[in-house]
Each structure stands twice: as C-alpha cells, then as structure tokens.
Amino acid sequence: MKKQISDYLVPYIKPLTMYVSGHIDLAWKKPSLKRMMSNENPLPPSKKVLKTVMKYASMANRYPDQGITVRTKIAKMNKLHGAENVVLGNGSSEIYDMIFRTFLEPGDEVIQQTPCFGIYKLRCEVLGGKIISVPMIYRDKKLLYDAEGIINAITPKTKIIVVANPNNPTGNFMETADFIRLAKTGIPLCIDEAYIEYEGFKKSHTKLIRKYKNVIVTRTLSKAYGLAGLRFGYLLGDREVAMKIAATLLPWNVGTISMWAALTALGDKKGLKDRVNYNNGERAAIIKALSKIPGLVIFPSKANYVLFDSGPAGKKGEDIISFAQKKDIILRGDKPKYGSDGWFRVTVGSKAENRKFVRVIKEFFSK
Ligand SMILES: Cc1ncc(COP(=O)(O)O)c(C=O)c1O
C-alpha cells in the first residue's frame, strides 16, 4: 500500500507544531499597542548603527563573509584568543540550535532551570531530545537557582546543562561557585548571558571558558544593544569546541547588514551605556512605584524586565494581562506554578509606556 506523507516524517517531529509568537504578531498588526512583552529595547538603534545599516543595505547584492572582523572584535572584547573562539548566529536562538545539534542525539537529555526562556525546550525537541526542567526554589519572595537540583537531575543521557544568567523571567544571577560546580561535571554547560550588559561584563563567566573546555557562553545584540530585529547573536567557547559547533553552521547565516551593524554597535560604548542607564533607571522607577501594593511580590531584576507574582494579593496573572491589554499594553504571563496563578512580566518600555503601565496596574489593584 502507498505510504502517506506522515509515514515519512521523523517520529519526533510528528507531534510538533510551528512555534507561533502571537503576541509579537499582534504588536506588529496593531502598532498602537505598547510592546511590553518581549524584552525588546524601547530605544531605536543609534545614528552610528543606522549609518552602517544604510551603507551595507546598498551592498545587499553581495554575499556576507564569515564574519572574521566582527568575530575577532568579539574575541578581543572578551579576552579570548581569536575568531575561532566565536560563532555567529541569527540571534542567540540560532546559536542554541547549533549547540544542540552538535551534542544531542534522539533520547538525550538537556537540563534547564525553570522558569526560563522557551527556546531551549523547542530546539531540544526538534532533535528528539528530552528536556528536563529543574524548578527554581521559591522562598522568601525570591526565586532562587537550584544548582543541587540540577546536579541531582544528571543522568548518563545528560548532554547539555543550560542556565541563563541573569535568568529570564526572574531577573537574578546564579552564584559563581554554583557555575563552577556545574562546570566540573564536564557536561557541556551553556551560560546564556542574553542580558549580561545591564549589569556589566564584570558579571560574565567567560573566564570559566579558559579553565573548563565544556563551558560555552552565549550572548545577543537583541537586548541591551537594541537590535532584536537584525537578529545577531554569538557564542564564546574554547577554540576546539567552538569550531566543532561551527561545523553545524549554515553557511552565510548572518546577513551583511546585521554583521556590520553589529560591529558598529559593539564598538559604540556610549550607545550601550546610554541604553543600560536608561533601562536601569526606568526599571527602578517601576519597582518603586509598585512596591506598596499589598501582597504583590516583585522580583528584583538585573535585566530589562520585571517579574511579578500577584497570587499572594489574591489576583490572577491572566486577569491583569487582559486588563492591561484592554488599555493597549501587552504583557507576558506564565502558567500557574508554586501554588500561584498570579504570574506576569513587564518589559521596560518608553518613559510614557512605563508610567502608563504603573497607572494601569495601580488601577487594577484598586478595583
Ligand atoms: C534568556 C534569553 N536567551 C536568549 C534569547 C534570544 O534572543 P535572540 O534570539 O534574539 O538573540 C532571549 C530572548 O528573549 C532570552 O530571554
């Protein structure tokens, strides 16, 4: 009998569907909405970056190179030997795709600390891998990393441990001693530093790369640098490891415009500093303005978003999110956990958006 097309599908692809970021689609469809949901930077690219974009847009008929110039610059910035310590991706999401394809076979396991960014699970499952989620510990109005829990979750099938630092959505950092414990297991350890610039490179763990070959650090220009739409991310690793991961790289994955714009942005120290100062000031203002609401748990954040738990105040996160949406603000929620259904997260927006967010939340809680 003739086979059906579904009979030809890779078994672990069969149950999967396309990831749809409906909130982002909605924001593009209705530009009047306040995009306070995706941890984007509210500030547009600097004039310097825009100039580079225009220059290379006029050369868009040409293929990009393999990014030797920008990779060399990134290596130097991070005190690594050279371009071979750096792999470029279409955002750090693509970097995760490459790392996972390098280490995972169907049935292998990736350990993540939850709640966390969704891409690790998505890219793991596309390869037939199994995601193992170790929950953070919710104690004294804080969500704490659980390195012990991660170590206890290791099995012979564990091929990758991934930890975001600071974590999305909780906004806090893991202790260096805990990263060393994880690095010492020898298992490929990905430290996702997507938001590191908000607290400064001094908080980075790139120094572990020189001591532990299994440590890989990932970064992105989507956040503090404010270039999410250009899609530029990178990884830093031991030369041998980075070049093995680069074997999975789709040639010419990063376009000419993104590559050169990234080089300009990386060199624009003032541009970065302005964005970081703006964000950190606005983040503090949001937290201060909402800190008096009885029962509302606000998680201290070192990134460009703030997580809230309104469960102890007797409110549901989904009610807050739909109330805010009626007032044109898009927020992000999460499924019930730790016995609470009060989760919501806001991304720092423009000054006017932040003031409006504070007004809307106060209004909701005064109802
Ligand atoms: C922790 C973390 N890592 C990585 C990313 C991916 O960013 P990009 O693919 O734009 O580089 C995000 C985006 O929200 C994130 O929160």
The ligand as a MOL file (V3000), in Angstrom:
LIG
                    3D

  0  0  0     0  0            999 V3000
M  V30 BEGIN CTAB
M  V30 COUNTS 16 16 0 0 0
M  V30 BEGIN ATOM
M  V30 1 C 17.4380 34.2300 28.1370 0
M  V30 2 C 17.3070 34.5130 26.6800 0
M  V30 3 N 18.2090 33.9940 25.8460 0
M  V30 4 C 18.1600 34.2080 24.5250 0
M  V30 5 C 17.1580 34.9740 23.9750 0
M  V30 6 C 17.0980 35.0360 22.4730 0
M  V30 7 O 17.4050 36.1660 21.9310 0
M  V30 8 P 17.7910 36.2800 20.4010 0
M  V30 9 O 17.4530 35.0220 19.6860 0
M  V30 10 O 17.0030 37.4400 19.9290 0
M  V30 11 O 19.2520 36.5170 20.4260 0
M  V30 12 C 16.1740 35.5430 24.7910 0
M  V30 13 C 15.0770 36.3420 24.2120 0
M  V30 14 O 14.1500 36.7690 24.8240 0
M  V30 15 C 16.2520 35.2940 26.1800 0
M  V30 16 O 15.3500 35.7830 27.0230 0
M  V30 END ATOM
M  V30 BEGIN BOND
M  V30 1 1 1 2
M  V30 2 1 2 3
M  V30 3 2 2 15
M  V30 4 2 3 4
M  V30 5 1 4 5
M  V30 6 1 5 6
M  V30 7 2 5 12
M  V30 8 1 6 7
M  V30 9 1 7 8
M  V30 10 2 8 9
M  V30 11 1 8 10
M  V30 12 1 8 11
M  V30 13 1 12 13
M  V30 14 1 12 15
M  V30 15 2 13 14
M  V30 16 1 15 16
M  V30 END BOND
M  V30 END CTAB
M  END
